[in-house]
Amino acid sequence: MRMSITKQNRKDDGDEKRMKALNNDKPVFVQIIEMIEDDILSGTYGMDDLIISTPQISKLLSVNPTTAQHAISILTDRGIIYKKRGVGMAVSENSREMILKERKDVFFKRAVPDFIDGAKKIGITGDELLQVVKENLND
Amino acid sequence: MIELKNVTKEYGRTVALNDFSITIGQPGIYCLLGRNGAGKTTLLKTIAGHIAATSGAVMVNGKAVDMLAMPDDVFFVETGAAQFNIRLTDLFSAAAKINPAFDMDFAREMARRFDLDMKKRFKQLSFGMKAMASTLIALSSGREILILDEPVLGFDPVMRKVFYELLQESCAVKSRTVIVSTHIIDEIEKVAEQLMIIDKGQLKLYCDINEVDEKAYSVIGSAEYVKAATEGLNVIGETSAGGFLSQYIYDKRIDAGEGYDLSSLNLQDFFIAIVGGEKEALQ
């Protein structure tokens, strides 16, 4: 499990962390969503814990505050976080389950077919593939 | 609220604004991007009533704007703005005397943060410090609409950083509309809320800055794969080398696939694709 970006390093300053934290493949708001989700999955944030604030995200990752706000509002709409009056945004009760369900959907719909396609392309048979998966699971 | 309807501005044979329409309603930080000669300064001066449109209507908060009726709610700072050559402390006092809404505490605090020497006369200041003094007077003016034409021109990187913070703070203190034109795109990208791109006197793009984060990306790979992947998408530019092709897209995101990679476009690359590319973009 990689280190939490949104919780541990809050006091550090922007640019250097941004290079490590953000990549170029996805929109910035998607990456912010994934970081917060990762921290909920890893237990860095528990239920009802306050998450990092929008200005903090903006400073930490050196991103536009409206982009940070965009990410937070999507997480709120999805019910993963909720507004705690006067203090900030907190982690909802079923957030872990919601995130896991979505991640699993993506895994089965995309990662698995890609993995099998990749194996087929280089001539790996179904039996070999099953064998490899079993071996790796046992490691 | 600022409204321009079919505004055209001609200087002799040169058309600086060509049938230009825009509505700026929500308060916030707007960034105005455009190449040299695209019409940025003409647009800003037209809104401020410093120049008169050749045709079309300009309204600020429901009142028609022209050179005889310069809007009270607008504060315009042009590049290389001149001020009375008096000590800055007197300059600020004078600004406060003319304008009761002038926020002297904010002005003093900001001058301190920028190491502005309040005892110096305006003309004794460096180019960058002059710009800073003029910008501070604008930000402290309490006006609802601020128009800053290339405010960071001549600022060193540290001053620019402080300037952006100051801009955000002054907008947090009071709900206002700030329009900033600049060529330092990677910096304003982190501050602006709305984006306007002007090219050849016309509005090329007007959107929430998050739309660029969401919709602007490039697809890179061998030409046939890239073309197959981007079919039906809005391609705003492309470059090719050997059998490889890189296409710039402004549209919904696609998934990575065989034979091509995806990469986000930053605002600067996006801007270049929009106004500098060979392909006709958008709309």
Interface residues (C-beta under 8 A of the other chain):
Chain A: N24 D25 K26 P27 V28 F29 S58 S62 V63 N64 P65 T66 T67 H70 R110
Chain B: Q168 E189 K190 V191 A192 E193 D208 I209 N210 D213 E214 Y217 R253 D255 A256 L262 S263 S264
